[in-house]
């Protein structure tokens, strides 16, 4: 559109849309069917594969690679019920306490904070990074994100991290630097993961993880504890059999 700032050295493919107020840096390439909405900024030498969607106010650093059909800056999954509902009751008491008289209408919380992506980040196909509520969702320099990763609103991801396929970060998660989350790891909202943490595939992170640890399991525990617990569970049949077959005194 008129009013978009596109560097003369940038390459814009067919059927792309660059909105008024968006900026495309030098030597950046948009392949076909990409869209860049108002206020978004792309740095130098970025590469967007076909179908990438960049939302309003998203800021992307230099040499960033974004694979096909990734979406940055979509609305966060943030809703509040008019009256406290089943989810609030379960969280507070561990029980669901249905109240037919309660107003269960869900009110949308707007996502106004955008997304900030550092230099040298790579983002896989069909990954979604939601906009922050008031402050931006952030992905630090050098971080690599696989396909089909969900990064919720207000998440802060550090530098040089690896987020493998099907990782899901709920809203307001903080991930330190040099963290590796293997495939299928899920992280609950408001959890903090320290620097230099490795979490094994399929683990569920429900509480903060200290820096420098290797964690696994559901809920995620130090890997040595997960292995110990697994071995103990495997021994239960033998232990029960011994107890049941013990001669009477």
Backbone bond lengths (Angstrom), bond angles and torsions (degrees), N, CA, C in turn:
res aa  C-N    CA-C-N  psi(-1)  N-CA   C-N-CA  omega(-1)  CA-C   N-CA-C  phi
1 X - - - 1.453 - - 1.523 110.00 -
2 X 1.317 115.17 159.98 1.455 119.44 171.21 1.527 108.96 -60.27
3 X 1.314 115.82 137.77 1.453 120.18 -178.89 1.509 113.85 96.44
4 X 1.328 117.80 -8.20 1.466 120.51 172.07 1.524 108.69 -78.04
5 X 1.335 116.94 143.20 1.458 121.96 179.24 1.532 108.68 -104.28
6 X 1.310 116.29 104.60 1.464 121.83 -178.16 1.524 108.07 -117.65
7 X 1.335 116.00 118.33 1.462 119.37 179.25 1.526 109.97 -59.44
8 X 1.337 117.60 141.96 1.470 119.97 -178.88 1.524 114.05 -58.47
9 X 1.332 117.65 -24.29 1.466 119.67 -179.42 1.528 112.97 -88.66
10 X 1.333 117.32 -5.76 1.469 120.14 178.40 1.523 109.99 -72.15
11 X 1.320 116.04 152.57 1.467 122.17 179.88 1.526 108.43 -118.99
12 X 1.326 115.54 120.81 1.462 122.18 -176.36 1.524 108.12 -113.87
13 X 1.347 116.73 117.58 1.456 121.63 -176.37 1.517 112.95 -77.39
14 X 1.334 116.01 177.35 1.465 120.44 -177.74 1.527 112.20 -66.11
15 X 1.338 114.07 145.62 1.464 123.00 175.57 1.534 113.48 63.77
16 X 1.314 117.30 22.02 1.465 120.52 173.07 1.526 109.78 -83.68
17 X 1.330 115.55 155.74 1.456 121.76 177.32 1.519 108.73 -129.35
18 X 1.325 116.22 120.98 1.462 122.40 176.44 1.527 106.63 -120.17
19 X 1.327 116.20 115.40 1.457 121.41 -170.70 1.527 112.18 -79.72
20 X 1.309 114.70 162.20 1.456 121.86 172.32 1.529 109.53 -55.23
21 X 1.329 116.70 132.68 1.452 121.37 179.14 1.511 114.72 88.30
22 X 1.333 117.87 -7.75 1.463 120.67 174.80 1.523 109.07 -82.64
23 X 1.348 116.17 156.86 1.466 120.90 -178.81 1.522 109.49 -134.07
24 X 1.337 116.06 132.79 1.465 123.05 179.81 1.521 107.69 -117.96
25 X 1.353 117.24 123.69 1.450 121.56 -174.65 1.517 114.33 -79.33
26 X 1.330 114.88 176.58 1.464 122.26 -176.24 1.526 111.20 -63.44
27 X 1.339 114.94 139.30 1.466 123.22 174.69 1.524 113.33 59.94
28 X 1.306 117.41 20.55 1.464 121.14 175.09 1.519 109.15 -86.81
29 X 1.342 115.94 143.43 1.458 121.77 -176.91 1.520 110.29 -121.09
30 X 1.324 115.67 127.43 1.455 122.66 170.46 1.519 107.56 -111.30
31 X 1.329 116.74 114.34 1.452 119.47 174.41 1.528 109.09 -77.10
32 X 1.297 118.51 -175.28 1.462 121.17 -166.39 1.529 113.67 -62.46
33 X 1.334 114.90 151.32 1.462 123.90 170.31 1.533 114.05 63.14
34 X 1.314 117.97 26.65 1.467 120.55 172.71 1.529 109.41 -86.79
35 X 1.334 115.85 151.71 1.460 119.14 174.23 1.520 109.73 -131.25
36 X 1.326 115.39 137.44 1.462 123.10 -179.81 1.526 106.52 -127.53
37 X 1.321 117.19 113.68 1.457 121.80 -170.20 1.528 111.73 -89.46
38 X 1.332 117.59 171.97 1.465 120.92 -171.33 1.524 113.31 -55.61
39 X 1.328 114.76 138.31 1.454 121.60 176.66 1.510 115.31 80.94
40 X 1.328 118.13 -6.32 1.466 120.35 178.43 1.525 109.69 -73.00
41 X 1.337 116.08 147.99 1.460 121.95 -179.40 1.522 109.42 -132.39
42 X 1.317 116.65 126.86 1.459 123.00 175.95 1.516 108.54 -112.51
43 X 1.340 116.52 133.34 1.454 121.09 -178.67 1.517 113.16 -77.58
44 X 1.327 115.44 -158.35 1.460 122.37 -176.74 1.528 110.51 -83.01
45 X 1.329 115.13 146.65 1.466 123.42 169.60 1.526 113.05 57.30
46 X 1.308 116.98 29.36 1.467 120.20 174.24 1.528 109.00 -80.31
47 X 1.338 115.33 156.89 1.462 121.38 178.95 1.518 108.53 -134.12
48 X 1.332 116.05 117.79 1.453 122.37 177.54 1.520 108.86 -111.56
49 X 1.317 115.86 120.12 1.463 121.30 179.02 1.529 110.10 -77.95
50 X 1.341 118.23 169.39 1.471 119.83 -173.28 1.526 113.63 -56.42
51 X 1.318 114.52 139.64 1.452 121.03 172.79 1.510 116.13 84.61
52 X 1.322 118.79 6.79 1.472 120.66 179.58 1.527 109.80 -70.62
53 X 1.332 115.74 140.95 1.461 122.02 179.26 1.528 109.51 -119.45
54 X 1.320 116.00 120.60 1.463 122.45 179.29 1.524 107.86 -112.56
55 X 1.333 116.39 117.38 1.454 121.05 -173.30 1.518 113.73 -80.87
56 X 1.322 116.36 178.13 1.464 120.99 -176.55 1.526 111.95 -61.74
57 X 1.320 115.64 135.20 1.455 121.03 173.89 1.510 116.09 71.79
58 X 1.317 118.33 7.27 1.469 120.86 178.43 1.525 108.92 -72.66
59 X 1.330 116.83 136.28 1.467 121.65 179.20 1.524 109.20 -117.79
60 X 1.315 115.69 124.10 1.463 122.63 -175.11 1.521 108.51 -120.53
61 X 1.331 116.31 133.40 1.455 121.37 -175.76 1.519 113.48 -78.18
62 X 1.323 114.83 -163.04 1.463 121.72 -177.35 1.528 110.65 -84.76
63 X 1.343 114.51 147.99 1.473 122.99 173.44 1.528 112.55 59.41
64 X 1.305 116.48 31.10 1.465 121.38 177.16 1.527 109.08 -84.84
65 X 1.334 116.28 137.85 1.463 122.47 177.37 1.523 107.95 -115.75
66 X 1.329 116.28 127.45 1.467 121.09 -180.00 1.527 108.02 -126.28
67 X 1.323 116.01 120.25 1.458 121.20 -176.18 1.532 111.26 -80.05
68 X 1.326 115.13 171.24 1.463 122.23 -169.45 1.524 113.72 -56.32
69 X 1.325 114.04 138.86 1.466 123.92 171.24 1.524 114.32 65.04
70 X 1.315 117.44 16.19 1.467 119.46 169.54 1.530 109.01 -72.58
71 X 1.329 115.27 150.46 1.462 121.09 -179.80 1.518 109.61 -128.28
72 X 1.312 116.63 123.45 1.464 122.41 178.38 1.519 108.68 -117.49
73 X 1.339 116.17 126.98 1.451 119.72 175.70 1.508 115.14 93.91
74 X 1.335 117.73 17.64 1.460 119.37 172.62 1.526 109.50 -73.07
75 X 1.324 116.67 164.52 1.464 120.27 -178.58 1.521 110.82 -62.26
76 X 1.330 116.13 140.98 1.451 120.77 173.88 1.522 111.39 -70.15
77 X 1.336 115.43 155.14 1.468 121.55 178.17 1.520 107.42 -84.56
78 X 1.323 115.21 81.72 1.465 120.65 -170.66 1.521 109.24 -135.11
79 X 1.334 115.66 109.81 1.459 122.22 -177.74 1.525 109.24 -138.09
80 X 1.317 116.22 148.77 1.462 122.09 176.65 1.524 109.12 -127.07
81 X 1.353 117.54 132.61 1.467 119.32 176.57 1.523 110.72 -75.35
82 X 1.326 115.94 150.25 1.462 119.88 175.91 1.524 110.21 -60.12
83 X 1.325 116.80 -47.30 1.468 122.43 174.55 1.521 108.87 -114.47
84 X 1.337 118.07 148.67 1.468 119.41 176.24 1.526 110.53 -53.82
85 X 1.343 115.99 133.16 1.450 120.79 -174.66 1.515 113.04 -114.93
86 X 1.328 114.70 -158.67 1.464 120.81 -176.24 1.522 112.28 -61.81
87 X 1.333 116.92 -40.03 1.466 119.44 -178.53 1.524 110.80 -63.96
88 X 1.323 116.55 -41.64 1.465 119.87 179.90 1.531 110.84 -66.51
89 X 1.340 116.33 -39.77 1.465 119.95 178.63 1.520 111.33 -64.65
90 X 1.334 116.16 -43.44 1.464 119.73 -179.58 1.520 111.11 -63.42
91 X 1.330 116.29 -39.66 1.462 119.65 -179.62 1.524 111.40 -68.31
92 X 1.328 117.17 -36.65 1.461 120.56 -176.24 1.522 112.95 -79.13
93 X 1.341 116.62 -38.70 1.467 119.37 -171.15 1.516 114.54 -122.18
94 X 1.341 116.60 -8.43 1.462 119.01 -175.76 1.512 113.23 79.41
95 X 1.332 117.56 6.74 1.459 121.66 -179.76 1.525 109.44 -132.80
96 X 1.335 115.33 151.04 1.459 120.89 172.25 1.518 107.78 -91.83
97 X 1.320 115.51 129.44 1.459 120.88 -178.07 1.529 108.68 -126.04
98 X 1.350 117.19 83.97 1.466 120.54 -175.30 1.528 111.84 -59.77
99 X 1.317 114.87 137.06 1.463 121.57 177.22 1.525 107.51 -130.99
100 X 1.354 117.48 96.33 1.472 119.93 -176.77 1.521 113.31 -58.62
101 X 1.326 117.50 -22.85 1.468 119.90 -178.50 1.521 112.90 -82.34
102 X 1.321 117.42 -12.56 1.468 120.38 -177.98 1.523 110.63 -71.89
103 X 1.306 115.29 147.52 1.469 121.40 176.06 1.520 108.15 -86.60
104 X 1.340 116.12 106.73 1.464 121.28 -175.80 1.520 112.79 -90.13
105 X 1.334 117.46 9.11 1.462 120.09 179.15 1.526 110.42 -57.51
106 X 1.330 115.83 133.26 1.463 121.38 -179.37 1.522 109.43 -99.08
107 X 1.326 116.05 122.39 1.461 122.21 -179.56 1.524 109.50 -97.42
108 X 1.309 115.84 130.12 1.462 121.06 -177.36 1.524 111.07 -75.15
109 X 1.338 115.93 134.52 1.461 122.28 172.20 1.524 107.49 -97.61
110 X 1.311 117.57 120.93 1.458 121.14 -175.49 1.533 111.66 -68.27
111 X 1.316 115.12 150.08 1.470 122.19 179.11 1.519 108.12 -109.45
112 X 1.325 116.67 102.43 1.461 122.24 -172.71 1.522 113.07 -110.55
113 X 1.343 117.76 -4.09 1.463 120.44 -169.65 1.507 116.31 -88.64
114 X 1.325 118.53 -14.48 1.456 120.34 179.49 1.519 113.23 72.75
115 X 1.325 114.86 -165.18 1.468 123.92 -179.24 1.520 107.90 -136.25
116 X 1.339 116.71 141.22 1.464 122.14 173.61 1.524 107.97 -122.05
117 X 1.320 116.63 125.18 1.467 123.19 -179.63 1.521 108.08 -117.82
118 X 1.334 116.99 126.65 1.458 121.40 -177.96 1.520 113.55 -75.62
119 X 1.322 115.40 178.30 1.464 121.30 179.72 1.527 110.93 -66.15
120 X 1.345 115.16 150.98 1.470 123.23 170.80 1.525 113.25 62.22
121 X 1.301 117.31 26.41 1.467 121.94 175.02 1.525 109.05 -87.33
122 X 1.342 116.43 145.09 1.463 121.62 171.97 1.518 108.64 -122.08
123 X 1.332 115.84 135.94 1.465 122.39 -175.40 1.519 108.23 -127.01
124 X 1.341 116.57 127.29 1.453 121.98 -173.33 1.520 114.02 -78.86
125 X 1.330 114.11 172.00 1.459 122.05 -177.91 1.525 111.48 -63.26
126 X 1.324 114.92 139.57 1.461 123.93 175.72 1.535 113.20 58.80
127 X 1.293 116.02 24.88 1.462 120.49 171.36 1.527 108.83 -83.64
128 X 1.338 115.80 145.75 1.464 121.13 178.79 1.522 109.79 -122.54
129 X 1.321 115.98 130.24 1.464 122.30 175.50 1.523 106.82 -122.60
130 X 1.333 116.10 111.88 1.459 120.70 -173.99 1.523 111.84 -81.40
131 X 1.308 115.16 149.93 1.459 121.39 177.16 1.522 110.89 -68.47
132 X 1.332 116.08 148.92 1.451 120.92 175.19 1.520 111.53 -71.72
133 X 1.324 115.51 163.58 1.461 120.16 -178.88 1.527 110.61 -70.80
134 X 1.325 117.33 -59.46 1.465 122.43 176.59 1.521 111.55 -119.34
135 X 1.323 117.35 -38.12 1.460 123.28 175.55 1.525 108.80 -105.68
136 X 1.335 117.94 157.30 1.464 119.39 -172.76 1.520 114.24 -72.69
137 X 1.311 115.19 148.00 1.460 122.32 160.96 1.525 106.81 -69.28
138 X 1.356 118.03 139.14 1.462 120.22 -173.62 1.525 111.67 -128.92
139 X 1.331 114.81 142.55 1.465 123.02 171.12 1.520 106.99 -124.99
140 X 1.345 116.75 121.83 1.453 121.12 -172.53 1.518 114.56 -77.69
141 X 1.305 114.81 164.99 1.463 123.68 -177.31 1.528 111.49 -52.21
142 X 1.331 115.43 135.87 1.455 121.68 171.67 1.511 116.09 77.20
143 X 1.306 118.25 0.38 1.470 120.54 -179.18 1.521 110.47 -73.30
144 X 1.340 115.91 143.78 1.460 122.55 -179.23 1.527 108.76 -118.18
145 X 1.323 115.57 127.12 1.461 122.25 -175.60 1.521 108.56 -121.59
146 X 1.318 115.98 128.22 1.461 123.23 -176.02 1.534 110.83 -78.74
147 X 1.334 115.75 -174.58 1.458 121.91 176.87 1.531 111.42 -70.81
148 X 1.328 115.75 153.14 1.463 122.81 170.39 1.528 113.13 58.11
149 X 1.303 116.17 39.27 1.465 121.77 176.45 1.529 108.71 -100.18
150 X 1.329 116.18 138.22 1.464 122.06 176.77 1.523 109.53 -111.06
151 X 1.326 115.83 121.09 1.466 121.82 176.31 1.521 107.26 -117.60
152 X 1.334 115.71 113.55 1.451 120.89 -173.33 1.519 113.67 -77.41
153 X 1.319 114.98 175.80 1.461 121.76 -177.53 1.526 110.90 -63.69
154 X 1.314 115.13 142.66 1.477 124.94 176.91 1.522 113.93 71.11
155 X 1.313 119.12 6.04 1.467 120.93 178.55 1.526 109.45 -67.85
156 X 1.336 115.79 144.40 1.462 122.86 176.43 1.528 107.64 -122.83
157 X 1.322 117.20 110.70 1.471 122.59 179.10 1.520 107.90 -106.45
158 X 1.326 116.66 132.29 1.452 121.52 -176.36 1.515 113.82 -77.59
159 X 1.333 115.34 -162.05 1.462 122.29 -176.08 1.528 111.21 -90.65
160 X 1.343 114.67 149.14 1.467 122.91 172.09 1.524 112.62 56.63
161 X 1.314 116.75 35.76 1.468 121.13 175.63 1.526 110.13 -89.99
162 X 1.345 115.59 161.24 1.462 122.20 171.79 1.524 108.15 -125.93
163 X 1.333 116.11 117.97 1.458 122.31 176.48 1.519 107.33 -112.10
164 X 1.325 116.79 109.51 1.459 121.61 -173.53 1.533 110.96 -83.64
165 X 1.335 115.88 172.99 1.450 122.12 -172.51 1.518 114.24 -52.19
166 X 1.325 115.31 140.50 1.462 124.53 177.15 1.526 114.17 65.08
167 X 1.308 117.75 17.43 1.464 119.64 169.17 1.528 108.41 -67.30
168 X 1.323 116.21 140.45 1.455 121.10 176.48 1.515 110.90 -129.30
169 X 1.321 116.53 121.67 1.466 122.08 177.55 1.521 108.06 -110.55
170 X 1.325 116.76 114.71 1.458 120.25 177.93 1.531 110.18 -71.63
171 X 1.318 115.84 172.52 1.452 120.65 -173.52 1.519 113.84 -58.12
172 X 1.332 115.20 143.00 1.472 124.10 173.09 1.519 114.05 66.01
173 X 1.320 117.63 23.85 1.469 121.52 172.03 1.527 108.81 -75.78
174 X 1.336 116.36 144.09 1.462 122.24 173.42 1.518 108.66 -117.81
175 X 1.326 116.11 125.12 1.466 122.71 179.97 1.520 107.74 -117.36
176 X 1.333 117.21 128.72 1.458 121.39 -178.12 1.512 113.25 -73.87
177 X 1.320 116.14 -164.02 1.460 122.34 -179.70 1.530 110.65 -87.15
178 X 1.337 114.94 148.66 1.473 122.59 174.15 1.527 112.38 59.40
179 X 1.306 116.28 33.95 1.467 121.82 178.47 1.527 109.33 -89.92
180 X 1.334 116.62 140.55 1.462 122.47 175.04 1.520 108.32 -117.33
181 X 1.327 116.63 118.84 1.457 122.69 173.12 1.517 107.05 -110.70
182 X 1.336 116.83 110.76 1.458 121.21 -176.93 1.532 110.33 -72.89
183 X 1.330 116.21 175.21 1.455 121.43 -171.89 1.519 113.85 -55.60
184 X 1.328 115.34 136.62 1.448 121.14 173.29 1.512 115.96 76.34
185 X 1.313 118.34 10.43 1.467 120.17 177.78 1.531 109.44 -71.63
186 X 1.329 115.64 133.81 1.454 121.16 174.51 1.518 110.25 -113.78
187 X 1.324 116.76 138.68 1.466 121.48 -178.20 1.523 108.51 -125.20
188 X 1.336 116.43 125.48 1.460 121.62 -178.74 1.528 111.22 -71.10
189 X 1.328 115.32 159.80 1.464 120.65 -176.37 1.527 111.99 -62.09
190 X 1.327 115.03 146.93 1.470 125.08 175.45 1.529 114.29 66.28
191 X 1.320 118.06 13.08 1.467 121.61 177.32 1.522 109.43 -81.14
192 X 1.339 116.77 145.91 1.459 122.81 174.91 1.525 109.29 -113.83
193 X 1.332 116.12 129.69 1.465 123.01 177.01 1.523 107.29 -112.98
194 X 1.329 116.96 123.90 1.454 121.31 -176.08 1.516 113.49 -72.59
195 X 1.332 115.81 175.05 1.465 121.79 178.58 1.530 110.85 -63.03
196 X 1.345 115.29 151.28 1.466 122.73 169.88 1.525 112.86 60.40
197 X 1.306 117.07 32.45 1.466 121.91 176.69 1.526 109.37 -93.67
198 X 1.343 116.15 142.19 1.461 122.88 171.06 1.525 107.44 -119.73
199 X 1.343 116.64 129.16 1.459 121.50 177.71 1.522 108.06 -118.66
200 X 1.337 116.58 125.38 1.459 122.08 -176.52 1.526 111.32 -68.72
201 X 1.332 115.68 156.27 1.450 122.12 -176.76 1.520 113.40 -56.87
202 X 1.337 115.74 142.49 1.446 121.98 176.80 1.507 115.51 76.08
203 X 1.306 117.97 4.76 1.466 120.58 -178.28 1.528 110.95 -77.48
204 X 1.326 114.82 155.88 1.454 121.08 175.76 1.512 110.27 -117.92
205 X 1.321 116.75 115.79 1.466 121.45 -176.18 1.524 108.21 -95.56
206 X 1.329 115.74 111.17 1.460 121.02 -176.59 1.521 113.14 -109.59
207 X 1.339 117.32 -8.24 1.468 121.30 -178.35 1.522 108.54 -144.48
208 X 1.322 116.58 166.37 1.460 121.24 -178.57 1.527 110.92 -58.67
209 X 1.345 115.89 145.07 1.462 122.19 177.93 1.521 109.10 -116.14
210 X 1.333 115.78 129.47 1.459 120.57 179.94 1.521 111.14 -70.21
211 X 1.319 115.18 154.31 1.465 121.48 -178.90 1.524 110.83 -62.44
212 X 1.343 113.97 149.33 1.454 120.36 170.57 1.504 115.68 74.83
213 X 1.328 119.30 20.19 1.460 121.06 -177.40 1.513 113.07 -111.88
214 X 1.349 114.82 159.79 1.465 123.09 172.96 1.522 106.52 -111.00
215 X 1.335 116.04 118.54 1.452 121.65 -173.24 1.524 110.22 -121.35
216 X 1.346 115.24 152.79 1.461 120.01 177.38 1.519 109.20 -156.84
217 X 1.338 115.11 166.29 1.451 120.67 173.15 1.510 114.32 93.22
218 X 1.341 113.48 179.43 1.467 120.91 179.05 1.517 109.02 -134.97
219 X 1.329 117.63 110.67 1.468 126.38 -3.20 1.521 111.48 -70.92
220 X 1.319 116.16 155.18 1.466 120.65 -177.01 1.524 110.81 -64.15
221 X 1.337 115.04 127.48 1.461 123.75 177.15 1.516 108.16 -128.81
222 X 1.334 118.01 166.35 1.463 117.83 170.88 1.528 109.86 -49.99
223 X 1.333 116.63 136.86 1.463 120.58 -170.36 1.526 112.26 -56.31
224 X 1.329 117.43 -37.53 1.466 119.80 179.98 1.529 110.93 -61.85
225 X 1.335 117.18 -36.36 1.463 120.33 178.11 1.525 111.23 -70.56
226 X 1.327 116.99 -38.79 1.461 120.06 177.74 1.522 110.68 -62.27
227 X 1.338 117.09 -44.22 1.466 120.92 178.64 1.526 110.33 -63.51
228 X 1.329 117.39 -43.02 1.467 120.87 178.09 1.520 111.13 -59.82
229 X 1.339 116.66 -46.64 1.459 119.90 -179.24 1.522 111.21 -63.44
230 X 1.327 116.81 -39.86 1.461 120.45 179.37 1.525 110.58 -63.01
231 X 1.315 116.27 -44.00 1.464 119.62 178.60 1.523 111.12 -62.52
232 X 1.324 116.43 -40.41 1.461 119.43 179.34 1.528 111.64 -64.18
233 X 1.330 116.59 -39.98 1.464 119.72 177.08 1.525 110.49 -62.56
234 X 1.333 117.02 -41.22 1.466 120.36 179.21 1.529 111.47 -62.81
235 X 1.329 117.51 -26.95 1.468 121.29 -179.53 1.532 112.71 -82.03
236 X 1.321 118.25 -12.36 1.453 120.35 -171.94 1.524 112.85 -60.64
237 X 1.342 117.60 -42.34 1.465 119.65 -179.90 1.522 110.99 -57.27
238 X 1.325 115.47 -45.22 1.463 119.41 -179.05 1.532 111.08 -65.38
239 X 1.326 116.10 -40.54 1.464 119.51 179.90 1.526 110.78 -65.76
240 X 1.336 117.39 -45.38 1.465 121.04 179.19 1.519 110.70 -61.78
241 X 1.341 116.13 -41.90 1.467 119.79 179.16 1.521 111.27 -60.18
242 X 1.323 115.90 -42.35 1.468 119.17 179.30 1.530 111.03 -63.51
243 X 1.321 116.57 -41.36 1.465 120.08 -179.06 1.527 110.76 -65.59
244 X 1.336 116.29 -45.49 1.462 119.64 -177.04 1.521 112.48 -68.54
245 X 1.327 116.06 -31.26 1.467 119.87 -176.98 1.522 112.94 -96.25
246 X 1.311 116.92 8.17 1.458 120.13 -179.51 1.526 109.91 -68.49
247 X 1.320 117.87 132.07 1.472 120.11 179.66 1.526 110.38 -60.59
248 X 1.323 115.41 143.71 1.462 119.26 177.64 1.517 110.24 -70.54
249 X 1.307 115.63 143.90 1.467 120.26 -179.86 1.526 110.60 -69.83
